C-alpha cells in the first residue's frame, strides 16, 4: 500500500509542479504576488501525503476493464520502479485536482481554527501575517487572514481549470459536477463545525456522524474514488459501492483522528494534543462524554470545552473521564463496525483487480490502526 501511494504522490507532484509553474508565470502577469501564490500552493501541496490524489488512481485501476494499459505520458518517466502501472494523464490530473482542493480547504481551515503551524512550517495565512508585520501594517493579522483566503480561493479556481481540461479531453462531464456537489457539502458541514464549536447546545450522535460524513468522509474518500471509477468507466453498481466504501472509510478515519487528538503524541500528529477540546469541537467523544458524565463532571467540562488556554492537567482530566466512562473502547467498537461493513463491500465487489482490491483493504486496516 505505501509503495503504491508513494508512487502516486511522485506522479501527482510532477504533474502539479508543471501545471503550477505555468500558472505562476501567468499569474505573475497580474502581479508578482500572484506568481508567488502559485508557488506557495505547490510547496504546500507537496508537503502532504496526497492520499486523496492517490485514491483516484486506485479506483481507476481497481475498476478498469482487464487489459487496460496506462497511457505513455511524461509522468511515466518520473515514476519509480514498481509493480504498479502508471495511470493515464487524465487520472493524474484529477489526482492533482484533489490535492488542490485539499490545500485550499486546509489553508482556509487554518484561518478558521487560528492554527499558525501546518506541516512543519508557518501556515499560509501566518506567513502573510509575518509579512504584514514586517511592513508595519496597522492590521497585520487581518491582512494575513485576508491574503490567505485569497490563496485558498486561487487553489480552488485552478483545480476547476484542470477539471475543465480533463472534461474536454475525456468527454466526461460528470466529474466536474460531482466535485462541485461534494465541495458544496463540505462547505455546509464546515459551517456547522464552526457553529457547533461555539454553541453550548447539545447535538446528537446522528448529527456528529452526518458532520463526519460530509466534512471528511465523502470528500476525502468517496469523491476521489468516484472520480477514479468514472474515469475507468465503472458501472453504476461499482460506483455505488465505491461511494459507500468511501463514506465508511472516512468515518473510521475521522474517529481515529479524534482519538489521536486526545491520546496521540504531539510530535507525530504535528498539532497540540487536546486542540479539539480547546476549540470546542463537537466530536463523538464530546457527545458521549456529555451523555455519560455526572452533573459535577459536566459542570467542569462546560468550562473546559472551548477554553483556548487549556492546560496539560485539564487535557489529562478530560482523557481520564473518557477512559473512566469507557468511551474510548466504545468508539473503537464503532470503528470496527464501520470497518467490517466496508470490508464486506470491498470483498463483494465483482470484476475488479485483485491487486488493487488488496491495497484498498490495506488502507482500511491502516485507517483503523494508525498511530498518526
N, C-alpha and C positions, 0 to 999 in steps of 0.2 A: 504493500500500500504506500509506504513512504517513498519508495523509488518512483512509483507512478506519479504522485503529486509533485515530487521534486522535479521530475522531467517536465511536467506540465507548467510548473512555475517558470522554468527556464525558457520554455517556448513562449509563454504569455508575456514574460518580461521583455523578450526580444521584440515581439510584436508591438507592445506598448512603447518601448524606447524609440522605435522607428516612427510610430504614429505621433507620439507627443513631441518628438524633436521637430517634426514637420509643423505641427500645430503651434509649437512655441515660436517658431520663426514667423508664422502667420500672425499670431497674437502680438508679437513684437512690433509689427507694423502700426498697431494702435498705440502702444506704449511699451517700453522695456519692462514695465511691471507686469504686463500681460505675458510676455515671454517667460519671465521668471516664474509666474504662476504655473505654467505648463511643466517646467522642470521640478517645481515643488510637488506637484501631483505625481510625477514619475518617481521621484525619490520616496514619497510617502507610500505609494502603492507597492513599490519594490521591497519595502521592509515587512510586508505582510506575508502570511503563509500562502495566500492565493488559493485557498480551499475552494471558494466558490467558482473561480475560473476553471480549476481542475475538474470540478463536478460536471461542467458542460461536456468536456471530453469523455469523462467516464460514462455518462449517459449515452453519448453518441456511440461509443464503441460497444457498450452493453447491448444496445438495441439495433445497431446497424445490421443490415442483411449480411449473411455469411458471405465472405469473399470480398467484402468492401475493402478497398485499398485506400491508403492515405494519399492525398494529393502531394505532388512534388512541389514544395514551396521553399522559400528562403528559410523558413523556420526549421526545416529538416536539418540544415547544416549546423544548427545550434543545439540540437538535441543530443544528450549524452547517449553513449552506447547502452541500449536497453532492449528488453524483450518486447516492449510496448511500441505500438505503431505511433507515428506522428500524425496528428489529426489534420484534416483539411484546414486551409487558412480561414475559412468562414467560422469554423469551430473555435480556433484560437482567438479570432477577432471577438466572438461573443464571450469567450472567457475573459478577454480584456475588458469588455463592457461590464461584466460582473464585478471586476476589481475596481473599475472607475466608480461604479455605484457604491461599492463598499467604502472606498476612500472618501467620497462625498459625504456619505452618512456619518462616518467617523469624525471627519472634520467638523461637521455640524454638531455631532454628539458632544464633542469636547467643549464646545461653546456652551451648550445647554447644561452640561454637567460641571462646568468650570474646571475641567481637567487640564492642567498645564503641561502634563507629560504624556507622551504617546510613543510607543515603540522605541524606547530608549533615547528619545530626544524631546525637545520642546514641541508641544502640539502646534499645529499651523497657526492658529489664532494667536497663541502665546509668542510665536516668532514675530508676528506683526505688532503685538503689544510692545515687545522689546524695541522694535524699530521706531515706533511712535514715541517711546520714552527717550530714545537717543536723539530724536528730533525735537524733544521737549514740547510735544503736542499737549494741549490743555486737557484733552480727553483721550489719553493714550489707550486705556483699556477698552473703551467703546470703539475707538478706531481699529484696534486689533481684532475685536469681535466682528466688526462690520466687514473688514477685509477678508477674514476667514470665511465668512458666509459667502462672499463673492467667489472665492477659490473653490469652495464646495459646489457652488452653482455651475461654475465653469466645467468641473469634472462631470456633472450630470449632462450638460449640453454636449460635451464631446462624446460621451457614451452614446447618446442618441444619434449623433452624426455617424458613428460606426455602425449602429443598427440600421440606419437608412442605406448605407453602402452594402451591408450584408443582405438586406431585403432585395435590393436591385440585383445583386449577384446571384442569389439563390431563388428568387421569385417567391420567397416565403415571407408573407406579411404578418403572420401570426405572432412571431417572436416579439416584434415591437409592441403589439397590442398586449401581450402577456406581461411584458416588462412594465408598461405603463400602469396596468391594473395592479400588479403586485407592489410596485413602488408607492402607489396611492394608498394601499392598505397599510404599508409601513408608516406613512405619514400620519394616518389616523391613530394607529397604535402608539406612535411616538407622542402624539398629543395626550393620549390617555396616560402614558407613563409619566409625563411631566405633571399632569393634573393630579394624578393619584399620589405622586411624590409630595404634594403639598397639603392634600386634604387628610384630615384625621378620620373621615368616614370609612367604615369597613367596606371591603369588597369581597366578592365570593370567589371560591375556587374556580368556578367556571370562567369568571372574568379574568382571573390570572392566566388560565390556560388559553383563553382567546388572545390575551396580550402576547403570550409566548408564541402562539401560532402565527399571528400577523406581524409581529415586530421582529421575530427571529426565524421561526421555523420555515415558513413558506419562502421568505426572501433569501435565506441562507442556503436552503437545501431544495425545496420544491421548485423554485424559479430556475436555477441553473440546470437541474435535472430535466425539467420540462423543455427548456431551450435545447439541450443536447438531444433529447428524444425527438423533438420536431425536426431538427437538422438531419437526423438519421432516418426520418420518415417512419417513425414508430407508429403503430396502430393505436386506436383510442384506448383499448384495454391496457396496453403498456403505459400509455401516458397517464391514465388514471392511477395505476399502481405507483408510478414514479412520483406523482403529486402527493399521494397519501404517505408513501415511504418518507418523502421529504419532510412532511409535517411531523411525523413521529420522530425522525432523526433530530429535527430542530428542537422539539420539546425536550428530548433527552439531553441534547447539547446545552440548552438553556438551564435546565435544572441542575446539571453538573456545574455549569458556570456559577449558579447561585451558591452551591455547596462550597466550591473552591473559594468564592468570595468571602465565605465565613471561616473556612477551615484550611484553606490552602497556604502556600508560602508566598510572601510578598515578592521575593526575588524571582520566583517562577512566573507569577501572574503579571508582574510589571505594573501593579497598581496596589494601593493600600488595602490590607485586609479590613473588612468592615465598611467599605465605602458604600455598599448598598444600604447599610443602616444609617449612616450619616446623611445620605441623600434621600432617606425616607422611602426607598423603593418598596413597592408592594409585591414582593416575591411570594412564592408558595410557602417559604419558610416563615415569612412575616404573618401571612394569613393563618397558618396552622398554629403559630405561637400565640397569636391574639385569641384564638379559639380555645386553647388548652391552658393558658396561664390563669392563675387565680387573680383576684381583684388587686392585691398588693403588687403582684408582678406586673400586671397590666398598667398600673399607675406609673411604675418606674419605666416600663417600656415606652410609654407615651412620651416621656421626657427624653428618651434616647433616640428614637427614630426621627430623623430629620435634624439631629443636632450636628452642626458642621465640625465642631471641635471635639469629636469623640475621643476619649482616652483609651489606651490599651486595656485598662481594667474594665471599662464599660463594654468594650467589644467582648472581652472574656466573659462578662456576666451574661450577655445575650447568648454566647456559644454554650455556656453551661446550662441555660434554660432549654435550649434546643435539644441538647443531649438528655437532660432530665425528663423531658416530656416525650422522648422517643421520636422526635420529628425527623432527625437525620436518617434514621433507619426507615421510617415511613416514606420519606421522599425517595430513598433508594429503591424501595419496593415499587413505587410509581414508575421510576425509570425502567426497572426490569420489565414491568408490564408493557410499557410502550415499546421497549426494545424487542420483546417477544413478538408483538404484533407486527413490527417492521420486519423482523426476521422471517416470519411466516409468509409475508407478502413477497419478500425477496426470493425465498425458496420456491414460491409458487409461480414466479414469472416464467413464461414459456418462450421458447425460441430466442434466447438471449445467450451472449457469450459467457461461458463458464468462468473464464479467467477474470473477466471484469465483474461478474457476479461476486466472485470471492473478494475483490477489492471493496465492493460495497458492503459486504458482510464485515470485513476487517474494519471499515470506517465506523460501522455501527458499534462494534466491540470497543473501538478506541473511544468513541463518544461516551460510552457507558463507564469506562475505566480510566479515563485520562486524569492526569495529576496537574495539568497546567493549561 
